Amino acid sequence: MLKKPDKNLANPDYWAEETRLVRGGLDRSQHGETSEAIYLNSGFVYPDAETAEARFAGEEEGYVYARYGNPTVSMFEERLRLLEGAEACYGVASGMAAVWGALACQLEAGDHIVSSRALFGSCYQIITSILPKFGITYTLVDGYDTDQWRDAVSDKTKLFFLETPSNPTLEVLDLAAVSEIGRAKGITVVVDNIFATPVLQKPLQYGADVIVYSGTKHIDGQGRTLGGAVMSTTEFKEKKLKPFLRHTGPSLSPFNAWTLLKGLETLKLRVMAQCKAAHKIAEMLEGEASVSRVIYPFLKSHPQHALCRKQMVAGGTMVTFELVGGKKAAFELLRNLQIIDISNNLGDAKSLITHPASTTHRNIGEEARDAMGITEGMVRLSVGLEDVGDLAADLQQSLAG
Ligand SMILES: *Cc1c(COP(=O)(O)O)cnc(C)c1O
């Protein structure tokens, strides 16, 4: 049904997601450009010394230096903020700058983190080898087992870190249950929501505190740029994030912010189409004799299937599967593909496939891979926007060898 015109339509808070994605944060210059402008500048000038003084004192709104903020970056932050329904958003240079910023801005020596074990490779490195150098300890848990989170908490625990669905095993964690455990103990719950995207899952609604994104993945979704963002309350942004990120310098380039801003316009259309295709591919793979296991959140065979349906709008753009013939068969499959590219990137319009054990999860070692359930015969497919029939045929002909 069409909504009746409403006086509130001047306020983006009343807009539907689709409208937010196309128009949210739009800040036109005096020239009235249709598409958002790219402000490729590092500095800003002031009409007089009094204005400069007022801006530095924080008494007047306005830009002072691109490391602190830029109009194109602001447009990107506002559009993503509106999509997430968060109070505040801070754009940064990459997903890892977002993860590092969100963790390092609030931790100090002596603090303890509890994190799910199934993590993106670089997140795993930050928690298990970089933060410990600064006196921050950690406990890894099987994130889907909610009791393990409760048991791992000590009086030093300041932060929970989790990723759902996880990379590459697509484990799904109960955001509401884990957030509740954290909340009750005053622990900040940080969620890496990159695999789900803000279209499929909004962790703030389940009680999480801080959400991190890599713009590199679905938000750009066309393989062009790196970028990232941290979503939080205004208080967290002003008191923790801003002082840390402004002075340490992981600024998002205005050009990259513009690319991500344009990516957001089509994010929902792309992600929903990719999810639909991924679901079909997952069903097709379940019927293949050379495939021993298919992991996809919206398949009934997924261990947390009911939770997936409750927590996510659709099953996601990623399908992970295991080949009967192990690493040899996985490499053979990748070699035979005619359309799908071998690449460790994901969320792209182009379908991409990778063998995690030898690439993204190579550095963590065999023991950690075993603990995460990453096997030698496992491949991870990021389903793109090509015709799903072509993709299914490409996989089937490659599996047949
Ligand atoms: C890609 C990714 C990151 C890191 O993002 P970059 O933009 O590559 O720095 C972190 N977490 C997950 C789950 C990712 O997929």
The ligand as an SDF file (V2000), in Angstrom:
LIG
                    3D

 15 15  0  0  0  0  0  0  0  0999 V2000
   36.9960   -8.3370    4.9590 C   0  0  0  0  0  0  0  0  0  0  0  0
   36.6630   -8.5160    6.3770 C   0  0  0  0  0  0  0  0  0  0  0  0
   37.2740   -7.7290    7.3470 C   0  0  0  0  0  0  0  0  0  0  0  0
   38.3090   -6.7010    7.0350 C   0  0  0  0  0  0  0  0  0  0  0  0
   37.9110   -5.7130    6.1030 O   0  0  0  0  0  0  0  0  0  0  0  0
   38.9810   -4.9690    5.1470 P   0  0  0  0  0  0  0  0  0  0  0  0
   38.1640   -3.9210    4.4570 O   0  0  0  0  0  0  0  0  0  0  0  0
   39.5570   -6.0020    4.2450 O   0  0  0  0  0  0  0  0  0  0  0  0
   40.0280   -4.3940    6.0330 O   0  0  0  0  0  0  0  0  0  0  0  0
   36.9520   -7.9820    8.6850 C   0  0  0  0  0  0  0  0  0  0  0  0
   36.0390   -8.9200    9.0200 N   0  0  0  0  0  0  0  0  0  0  0  0
   35.4110   -9.6870    8.0940 C   0  0  0  0  0  0  0  0  0  0  0  0
   34.4180  -10.6930    8.5250 C   0  0  0  0  0  0  0  0  0  0  0  0
   35.7100   -9.5110    6.7390 C   0  0  0  0  0  0  0  0  0  0  0  0
   35.0970  -10.2630    5.8310 O   0  0  0  0  0  0  0  0  0  0  0  0
  1  2  1  0
  2  3  1  0
  2 14  2  0
  3  4  1  0
  3 10  2  0
  4  5  1  0
  5  6  1  0
  6  7  2  0
  6  8  1  0
  6  9  1  0
 10 11  1  0
 11 12  2  0
 12 13  1  0
 12 14  1  0
 14 15  1  0
M  END
$$$$
